[in-house]
Amino acid sequence: MRLPKVALSPGQAGGPPYSATIEAMIWPGVRERVNVRLLARRPESACCNRRERLPDGRLTYVVTLYNRGQPFVSVYLDASWLRS
């Protein structure tokens, strides 16, 4: 299974705390959208690094946010409806 494509929409520029919206395309036409708040840095890019299987069989995708090319936070996307 491939990793989803991720789009990042940074929140307003102001000062900390920052916010962002992550949209992951799990499959063509199937999107998972997550709002992340209270970030210490303003994210500039995002990448889905890996997926993990939870003990109950659900898949979780790990999305890392970057600022100035450095990773600073990881977000777990738990698509509870996605089982295999």
C-alpha positions in Angstrom: 0.0 0.0 0.0 1.3 3.4 -0.9 1.6 6.3 1.4 -0.9 9.1 0.9 -0.1 12.4 -0.7 -0.3 15.3 1.8 -1.2 18.9 1.2 -0.5 21.6 3.9 -2.4 24.8 4.4 -0.6 27.0 7.0 -2.8 29.1 9.2 -2.5 32.9 9.5 1.0 34.4 9.7 0.9 36.2 13.1 2.9 34.9 15.9 3.0 31.7 18.0 1.0 29.7 18.4 0.6 28.7 14.8 -2.0 26.4 13.2 -2.2 24.4 10.0 -4.6 22.2 8.1 -3.3 18.8 6.7 -5.2 17.1 4.0 -4.1 13.6 3.1 -5.4 11.8 0.0 -5.8 8.2 1.2 -7.1 7.0 -2.2 -8.1 9.0 -5.2 -11.2 10.9 -4.1 -10.9 9.9 -0.5 -9.4 12.6 1.7 -8.8 12.9 5.4 -8.6 16.5 6.7 -7.1 17.4 10.1 -6.7 20.8 11.8 -3.6 21.2 14.0 -3.4 24.0 16.5 -1.0 25.4 19.0 2.2 24.8 17.0 5.4 26.4 18.2 6.6 27.0 14.7 4.9 27.8 11.4 5.0 24.7 9.2 6.3 25.2 5.7 5.8 21.6 4.3 4.5 18.2 5.3 5.3 14.6 4.3 3.7 11.3 5.1 6.6 9.2 6.4 5.1 5.9 7.3 2.1 3.9 8.3 1.6 1.9 11.5 -0.9 -0.8 12.3 -2.6 -0.5 15.6 -3.3 -3.7 17.7 -7.0 -3.6 16.7 -6.1 -3.7 13.0 -6.6 0.0 12.1 -4.0 1.8 10.0 -2.5 5.0 11.2 -0.5 7.3 8.9 2.3 9.4 10.4 2.6 12.9 8.8 5.7 15.1 9.8 5.6 18.9 9.6 8.7 20.8 8.6 10.0 24.3 9.2 13.1 25.5 7.4 13.7 21.9 6.2 13.8 20.5 9.7 11.1 18.2 11.2 9.5 19.6 14.3 6.2 17.7 14.9 4.6 14.4 13.8 0.8 14.0 13.5 -0.9 10.6 13.5 -3.8 10.3 11.1 -6.1 7.6 12.4 -8.6 6.7 9.7 -10.7 4.5 12.0 -12.9 3.4 9.1 -9.8 2.1 7.2 -9.1 -1.6 8.0 -7.3 -4.3 6.1 
